[in-house]
Amino acid sequence: MTLRTGVVGAGIVAENNHFPALSRNPRTTLVAICDTDVERAREAASEYGARAYDDAGSMLEEESLDWVHVATPVQTHFDLARLAVERGVPATVQKPATTSRAELEELADLAEACGVPVSVVHNWLYYPVMREVRRRVADGEIGPVRAVQTTVTGEGRPDETYRGSWVLDLPGGSLEEGMPHPLYLTLALGGPPRDESAVDVLTRSTDEYDHGIAYDGVQLQYVGRNDELCSVTFLAGSSRGTSVRVLGADGSIAVDFPSMTIDARDAEAGPYHFWNERFRRNVECARDAVEAGARNVRKYTRERVEEDLDVHLSESPDGHYYLFDRTARALEAGEAPPRGIEESRWTLALVERVREAATERER
């Protein structure tokens, strides 16, 4: 028996991720699609053999659902997730989970009282390279984590977006909509802050923006509960690049997202002013590049097989699909789904610290 699933929101995120994943997965059946633009809902429903709705409450009343996906503007997440939870239907919400921690806490209390799980889409954690990095860190290959450095640059202007004008109501505009990604990556690898009040944040704005957009760049750092030094750099208006580096007591491991390269070093490597150590390092970098090329070929092949043949791959290279599949498995087994509310609490806590820093800078 599959999970009868409904999706609220038929925009680009649902079109690219939720609809194909739910229609392909043997654990789920996409039965209902809701959007305030009823024509958009009807088009999507016709393509996927679902029923169309323009009101989420009506969808929840008329359909017998086992799971609801919320893929709408963040300003609507709380109300829509609450509707589902009140009717006993587990909800998976796109990031950021809600607009504030106050909303999230209210949703968490309701979910606990109703015994209904709520999870959040933190899909970057499920890219193949990030699954590998997290495995190596969990297995202790680099020893206790000492620092995590996450950098995401080259985002577009915060006052421009393909997602819709709703992002312009966020203090950081489009940049803030994407900021949960580097934050939850850092939290997953380095843990939450030891002291929330000691989170240091710098923001900048390189232009004058309309709509009250207050920043287009962020530098954030904190000390974790086990003394990890964690930092996040998130910028618009620079060359594109995404990287994560985890420094451990016995080695380090890093990911360059554009090339999907994993760079692992042990604590005994170097010193690099010796020619033989430099040569060894060159060989290691060449090996990593070859492995990355092979990894990307495998990833591309699996993506084509998955999408073109419309088949289910339990080890999907797609972060959304992999996360949805693991969440479906957890719901089937009556277990807590991955990426629950607790992780989102800290993600939103850091987002709110960025907002505070931007406000203080403007004074």
PyMOL commands that set and color helices and strands:
alter all, ss='L'
color gray80, all
select helices_A, chain A and resi 12-24+38-48+56-62+74-86+101-114+123-126+128-138+165-169+173-178+180-190+196-198+275-308+319-333+341-362
alter helices_A, ss='H'
color red, helices_A
select strands_A, chain A and resi 3-8+28-34+51-53+67-70+91-94+118-121+145-155+200-204+217-223+229-236+241-248+251-256+261-266
alter strands_A, ss='S'
color yellow, strands_A
deselect
rebuild
show_as cartoon
